[in-house]
Amino acid sequence: MANGSSATPETLDRDFVITRTFDAPRALVFKAWTDPKRMAQWWGPHGFTNPICELDARPGGVWRIVMRGPDGVEHPAGGVYREIVEPERLVMTIDHSELSDQWHDMVNPGRDRTQGKPALEAVSTVTFEEIGGKTKVTVRQRFESAAVRDALLKIGMNQGWSQSLERLAAVVGNEAPQIASLAGDREIVITREFDAAREVVFEAWTQPEQLVRWWGPRGFTTTIHEMDVRPGGVWRLTMRGPDGRDYNNRIVFVEVVKPERLVYRHAPEKGSEPVSFETTVTFVAEGSKTRVTMRQLFPSDVARDHVVKTYRALEGAGQTLGRLAEHLAEWGARRAAS
């Protein structure tokens, strides 16, 4: 999903620079740096988790992350945002003073512990450059001195950043379908390629036991009350958001051509907003993979734009298809093991 990272720690006498190009829109990559739920998924080397990720993404806002290593040891760090130009540039400080005595001993062997832990503050400038639909990210960290930078390189800063950006590539890759709203028209069109056979993807879209595992944006759960996959059949479901709010949906199938095509009409359910639209989903085999195109047709451009603005339909669709990609990988592994 992305080109390999390249690091140039020799740039200037106290800078560390690393770049990577991601196969994802710039706005999405930028969001992965400023949304705590996304950042918690990728910050840190392989095997690390982030049980605490708090981001007040505005100039003067504070950020704090607590990384937990595979050995259970926690590594807190944080800082302050100095500059935010969405989606082009972030400038933020990184204060390492909260890190453990053992970490500071590695960076500064022989230090006097009675003097406390130094801040070892660095300033990180992250730029996001759009290149033909992809995004080139450059991270430049400036340290107090070359000695501090070199000490961090010795304990694996380069490898840590490279692995973090690899994890970031996976996160944005899972949320980066090709999305286009047809200008001046009534449609939203979303396309994504999945690493699974067409029949497998079609089943994931039409079997309730699979749909409940991936349907909806991240943080949502889905309950299916009924699902009759045939022309005229009804599909009723309730999506529950992270805030506990329920979204009732009633869908009627218009056309079912297994494993090539689904057409269904969203009709307002009692207790839901009266928004109706028709969805056409096509499944095209691309070798061992499947290209899915989801086309949503609204009664008017006003209705479409309302859904995009109010319900963040484009972002939600990207997250939903990202969850489908994750489900297909997990489902395939289960089937292979059984």
C-alpha positions as CSV (number, residue, x, y, z in Angstrom):
1,M,0.0,0.0,0.0
2,A,3.0,2.3,0.3
3,N,6.6,2.7,-0.8
4,G,9.3,1.9,1.7
5,S,10.5,4.5,4.2
6,S,13.8,6.2,3.7
7,A,15.7,7.9,6.5
8,T,18.4,10.5,6.2
9,P,19.7,11.1,9.8
10,E,22.8,12.9,8.5
11,T,20.7,15.9,7.3
12,L,22.0,18.8,9.2
13,D,24.0,18.2,12.4
14,R,21.0,17.6,14.7
15,D,18.1,16.5,12.5
16,F,16.5,13.2,11.8
17,V,14.5,12.9,8.5
18,I,12.3,10.1,7.3
19,T,9.9,9.9,4.3
20,R,7.3,7.5,3.1
21,T,4.8,7.6,0.3
22,F,1.3,6.3,1.0
23,D,-1.3,5.0,-1.4
24,A,-4.0,7.1,0.2
25,P,-5.5,10.6,-0.1
26,R,-3.7,13.4,1.7
27,A,-6.7,14.3,3.8
28,L,-7.0,10.7,5.1
29,V,-3.3,10.5,6.0
30,F,-3.4,13.8,7.7
31,K,-6.4,12.7,9.7
32,A,-4.5,9.6,10.9
33,W,-2.1,12.0,12.6
34,T,-4.7,14.1,14.4
35,D,-7.5,11.7,15.2
36,P,-6.7,9.8,18.5
37,K,-8.6,6.6,17.5
38,R,-6.6,6.3,14.3
39,M,-3.2,7.3,15.8
40,A,-3.6,4.8,18.5
41,Q,-3.7,2.1,15.8
42,W,-0.3,2.8,14.3
43,W,2.0,4.9,16.6
44,G,5.0,2.9,17.7
45,P,7.0,-0.1,16.5
46,H,5.4,-3.5,15.7
47,G,4.0,-5.2,18.7
48,F,3.3,-2.0,20.6
49,T,-0.2,-0.8,21.6
50,N,-1.3,2.6,22.8
51,P,-3.8,2.3,25.7
52,I,-3.7,6.1,26.1
53,C,-3.8,8.4,23.1
54,E,-5.0,11.9,23.8
55,L,-4.7,14.6,21.1
56,D,-5.9,18.2,21.3
57,A,-5.0,18.9,17.7
58,R,-4.9,22.7,17.6
59,P,-2.1,25.3,18.0
60,G,-1.2,25.2,21.7
61,G,-3.0,22.0,22.3
62,V,-1.4,19.2,24.2
63,W,-0.9,15.6,23.0
64,R,0.0,12.6,25.1
65,I,0.5,8.9,24.2
66,V,1.4,6.0,26.5
67,M,2.9,3.2,24.4
68,R,2.9,-0.3,25.9
69,G,5.6,-2.7,24.6
70,P,5.3,-6.5,24.1
71,D,7.0,-6.9,27.4
72,G,4.3,-4.8,29.2
73,V,6.5,-1.9,29.9
74,E,4.9,1.5,29.3
75,H,6.6,4.4,27.5
76,P,4.8,7.7,27.9
77,A,5.5,10.7,25.7
78,G,3.8,13.9,24.8
79,G,4.2,17.5,23.8
80,V,2.5,20.6,22.4
81,Y,1.2,21.4,18.9
82,R,2.9,24.5,17.6
83,E,1.3,24.7,14.1
84,I,-1.5,22.9,12.3
85,V,-2.2,23.6,8.6
86,E,-4.7,21.0,7.5
87,P,-4.0,18.9,5.4
88,E,-0.5,20.2,4.7
89,R,1.7,20.5,7.8
90,L,2.0,19.7,11.5
91,V,4.6,21.1,13.9
92,M,4.7,19.5,17.4
93,T,7.1,19.2,20.2
94,I,8.0,15.8,21.7
95,D,9.0,15.7,25.4
96,H,10.7,12.5,26.5
97,S,11.0,13.4,30.2
98,E,8.3,11.0,31.2
99,L,10.1,8.0,29.8
100,S,11.7,5.5,32.2
101,D,15.0,5.8,33.9
102,Q,16.2,2.8,31.9
103,W,15.4,4.6,28.7
104,H,17.3,7.7,29.8
105,D,20.2,5.5,30.9
106,M,20.4,4.1,27.4
107,V,20.3,7.5,25.8
108,N,22.8,9.1,28.3
109,P,25.0,6.3,29.8
110,G,26.5,7.4,33.1
111,R,24.1,10.2,33.8
112,D,23.6,11.5,37.3
113,R,20.1,10.2,38.3
114,T,20.0,12.7,41.2
115,Q,19.6,15.5,38.6
116,G,16.3,14.1,37.4
117,K,15.4,13.2,33.8
118,P,16.1,15.8,31.2
119,A,13.3,16.9,28.9
120,L,15.2,15.9,25.7
121,E,12.6,17.9,23.8
122,A,12.5,17.6,20.0
123,V,10.5,19.5,17.5
124,S,8.8,17.4,14.8
125,T,7.7,18.9,11.5
126,V,5.5,16.6,9.5
127,T,4.6,17.6,5.9
128,F,2.0,16.0,3.7
129,E,2.5,16.3,-0.1
130,E,0.0,15.2,-2.6
131,I,1.5,13.3,-5.6
132,G,-0.8,11.9,-8.1
133,G,-3.4,10.7,-5.7
134,K,-0.8,9.5,-3.2
135,T,0.6,11.2,-0.2
136,K,4.3,11.8,0.6
137,V,4.9,12.2,4.3
138,T,8.2,13.7,5.5
139,V,9.0,13.7,9.2
140,R,11.8,16.0,10.3
141,Q,12.8,15.9,14.0
142,R,15.2,18.5,15.3
143,F,17.0,17.7,18.5
144,E,18.9,19.8,21.0
145,S,22.2,18.4,19.7
146,A,23.7,15.9,17.3
147,A,24.7,13.9,20.4
148,V,21.1,13.4,21.5
149,R,20.1,12.5,18.0
150,D,22.9,9.9,17.6
151,A,22.1,8.4,21.0
152,L,18.5,7.8,19.9
153,L,19.7,6.4,16.6
154,K,21.8,3.9,18.5
155,I,18.8,2.6,20.4
156,G,16.7,2.2,17.3
157,M,14.9,5.4,16.5
158,N,15.2,4.8,12.8
159,Q,13.7,1.3,13.0
160,G,11.0,2.6,15.3
161,W,9.9,5.3,12.9
162,S,10.1,2.9,9.9
163,Q,7.9,0.4,11.7
164,S,5.4,3.1,12.8
165,L,5.0,4.3,9.2
166,E,4.5,0.7,8.1
167,R,1.7,0.4,10.5
168,L,0.3,3.8,9.4
169,A,0.3,2.5,5.8
170,A,-1.9,-0.4,6.9
171,V,-4.3,1.9,8.7
172,V,-4.8,4.3,5.9
173,G,-4.8,1.5,3.4
174,N,-7.7,-0.1,5.2
175,E,-9.6,3.2,4.9
176,A,-8.6,4.4,1.4
177,P,-11.0,3.2,-1.2
178,Q,-11.1,5.4,-4.3
179,I,-13.9,7.7,-3.5
180,A,-15.6,10.2,-5.9
181,S,-18.7,12.3,-5.7
182,L,-19.9,13.0,-9.2
183,A,-19.8,16.8,-9.5
184,G,-23.2,18.4,-9.9
185,D,-25.0,15.0,-9.9
186,R,-26.9,13.0,-7.3
187,E,-24.4,10.2,-6.7
188,I,-21.6,9.0,-4.5
189,V,-19.4,6.4,-6.1
190,I,-16.9,4.3,-4.0
191,T,-14.5,1.7,-5.4
192,R,-12.1,-0.6,-3.6
193,E,-10.2,-3.8,-4.5
194,F,-10.2,-6.7,-2.0
195,D,-7.8,-9.5,-1.7
196,A,-10.4,-12.2,-1.9
197,A,-12.4,-14.1,-4.6
198,R,-15.6,-12.6,-5.9
199,E,-17.8,-15.3,-4.4
200,V,-16.3,-14.8,-1.0
201,V,-16.8,-11.0,-1.1
202,F,-20.4,-11.4,-2.3
203,E,-21.1,-13.8,0.6
204,A,-19.7,-11.4,3.1
205,W,-22.1,-8.8,1.7
206,T,-25.2,-11.1,1.9
207,Q,-24.7,-13.4,4.9
208,P,-26.0,-11.9,8.2
209,E,-23.4,-13.7,10.3
210,Q,-20.7,-12.0,8.3
211,L,-22.3,-8.6,7.9
212,V,-22.6,-7.9,11.6
213,R,-18.8,-8.3,11.9
214,W,-18.0,-5.4,9.5
215,W,-21.0,-3.3,8.6
216,G,-20.7,0.4,9.6
217,P,-18.0,2.9,10.4
218,R,-15.4,2.1,13.1
219,G,-17.0,2.0,16.6
220,F,-20.4,1.0,15.3
221,T,-22.1,-2.3,15.9
222,T,-24.9,-3.8,13.8
223,T,-27.9,-5.9,14.7
224,I,-29.8,-7.6,11.8
225,H,-33.5,-8.2,12.5
226,E,-34.3,-9.8,9.1
227,M,-32.5,-10.3,5.8
228,D,-34.2,-11.8,2.8
229,V,-31.7,-11.6,-0.1
230,R,-34.0,-11.8,-3.1
231,P,-35.8,-9.3,-5.3
232,G,-38.5,-7.7,-3.1
233,G,-36.9,-9.1,0.0
234,V,-36.6,-6.9,3.1
235,W,-33.4,-6.3,5.1
236,R,-33.9,-4.6,8.5
237,L,-31.0,-3.6,10.7
238,T,-30.0,-1.3,13.5
239,M,-26.7,0.4,13.7
240,R,-25.5,1.7,17.1
241,G,-22.9,4.4,17.2
242,P,-20.1,4.9,19.7
243,D,-22.3,7.4,21.5
244,G,-25.1,4.8,22.0
245,R,-27.4,6.3,19.4
246,D,-29.4,3.8,17.2
247,Y,-29.8,4.2,13.5
248,N,-32.7,2.1,12.1
249,N,-32.5,1.0,8.5
250,R,-35.0,-0.7,6.2
251,I,-33.7,-1.9,2.9
252,V,-35.6,-3.6,0.0
253,F,-33.7,-5.6,-2.5
254,V,-34.4,-4.7,-6.1
255,E,-32.0,-7.0,-8.0
256,V,-29.8,-9.9,-6.9
257,V,-27.4,-11.5,-9.4
258,K,-25.0,-13.8,-7.5
259,P,-22.0,-13.1,-7.4
260,E,-22.0,-10.1,-9.7
261,R,-24.5,-7.5,-8.6
262,L,-26.8,-6.2,-5.8
263,V,-29.3,-3.4,-6.1
264,Y,-31.2,-2.3,-3.0
265,R,-33.3,0.7,-2.0
266,H,-33.0,2.4,1.4
267,A,-36.4,3.3,2.7
268,P,-36.9,5.4,5.9
269,E,-37.6,3.3,9.0
270,K,-39.7,4.5,11.9
271,G,-37.5,6.6,14.2
272,S,-35.0,7.4,11.5
273,E,-34.4,10.5,9.3
274,P,-36.4,10.4,6.1
275,V,-33.5,9.9,3.7
276,S,-33.9,7.5,0.9
277,F,-31.5,6.4,-1.9
278,E,-30.7,3.4,-4.1
279,T,-27.5,1.5,-3.9
280,T,-25.9,-0.6,-6.7
281,V,-23.0,-2.8,-5.7
282,T,-21.0,-4.6,-8.4
283,F,-18.4,-7.3,-7.8
284,V,-15.8,-7.7,-10.6
285,A,-13.2,-10.4,-10.5
286,E,-9.6,-9.1,-11.0
287,G,-7.6,-12.3,-11.1
288,S,-7.7,-13.7,-7.5
289,K,-9.0,-10.3,-6.2
290,T,-12.3,-8.5,-6.4
291,R,-13.1,-4.9,-7.3
292,V,-16.2,-3.6,-5.6
293,T,-18.0,-0.5,-6.8
294,M,-20.8,0.9,-4.7
295,R,-22.9,3.6,-6.4
296,Q,-25.5,5.4,-4.3
297,L,-28.1,7.4,-6.1
298,F,-30.1,10.1,-4.2
299,P,-33.3,11.9,-5.1
300,S,-31.4,15.2,-5.5
301,D,-27.9,16.7,-5.1
302,V,-29.2,18.4,-2.0
303,A,-30.1,15.1,-0.4
304,R,-26.7,13.6,-1.3
305,D,-24.8,16.6,0.1
306,H,-26.9,16.5,3.3
307,V,-25.8,12.9,3.9
308,V,-22.2,13.7,3.1
309,K,-22.1,16.7,5.4
310,T,-24.3,15.5,8.3
311,Y,-23.3,11.8,8.5
312,R,-19.8,12.1,7.0
313,A,-20.8,9.5,4.4
314,L,-17.5,9.5,2.5
315,E,-15.4,8.9,5.6
316,G,-17.9,6.4,7.0
317,A,-17.9,4.4,3.7
318,G,-14.1,4.3,3.7
319,Q,-14.1,3.0,7.3
320,T,-16.8,0.4,6.5
321,L,-14.9,-1.0,3.5
322,G,-11.7,-1.0,5.6
323,R,-13.5,-3.1,8.2
324,L,-14.7,-5.4,5.3
325,A,-11.1,-5.9,4.2
326,E,-10.1,-6.8,7.8
327,H,-13.0,-9.2,8.1
328,L,-12.2,-10.9,4.8
329,A,-8.6,-11.5,6.0
330,E,-9.7,-12.9,9.3
331,W,-12.6,-14.9,7.8
332,G,-10.2,-16.4,5.2
333,A,-7.7,-17.4,8.0
334,R,-10.5,-19.1,9.9
335,R,-11.7,-21.1,6.9
336,A,-8.1,-22.1,6.1
337,A,-7.6,-23.3,9.7
338,S,-10.9,-25.3,9.9
